C-alpha cells in the first residue's frame, strides 16, 4: 500500500494511520461465555498496574485458556491482523507467524486508562465483551480516543483546525478494534453500575524461516 493516496483534483492523502473497527455478527453467546470466564478469573486474582487507573488488569495469558469462546476470539483477532497486513503491504504474508498475547480488563465506575502505547509490537487491539452502561449525563463515558500521531500539527492556526483532533470509538458488545501499536490511545473514565469488560491484545508478526 502506497503511503500516498490520490483523491482527485490534485489532492493527495499522505501518511495515513489505519484502524480496523468491526462488530462481530452473532457474538452474543461468545460474549456471555467470555464475560463469565473473565469475572470468575478476577475473583481472588491480583490485578496488574499498567495504564489502568482502578479496575482489574489480568495477567497476559487469556489466549492460553483452551475453551471454545477464547478460541473463537483468537480466530477473529488473527483474521483482522491478516486483513490489515494484506491491506498495508498487498502481500499474503505466506509463512509469517502471528504471535498474540492478550489480557482482560474489568472497569467499574470511575476507572479509566491513561494515554499509552504498546512498544515492541506490530499491532494492538481491543475486543469489547461488555461495554457496560452509557449514562446519558456522561456522553464520553468509557470511550476510547486515539491521538493524532503527528504531534506538530497542534501548533497550526488554520481556520477550522482541520489537522488536529482525536478519533474516538464508543464501545459496543462484539466490537473489535485493531491499530498500530505505536498509536497513542486513552480510555475516558467509565460511568456505570455494570462492569465494563474488554480483552486487549498485542500482536507480533514474525517472518517464517
Helices and strands as residue ranges (DSSP letters): E 4-8, E 11-14, E 19-23, H 28-42, E 52-53, E 56-57, G 62-64, H 68-89, E 97-107, E 112-116, E 123-130, E 144-147, G 151-155, E 166-169, E 175-180, E 185-187, E 196-206
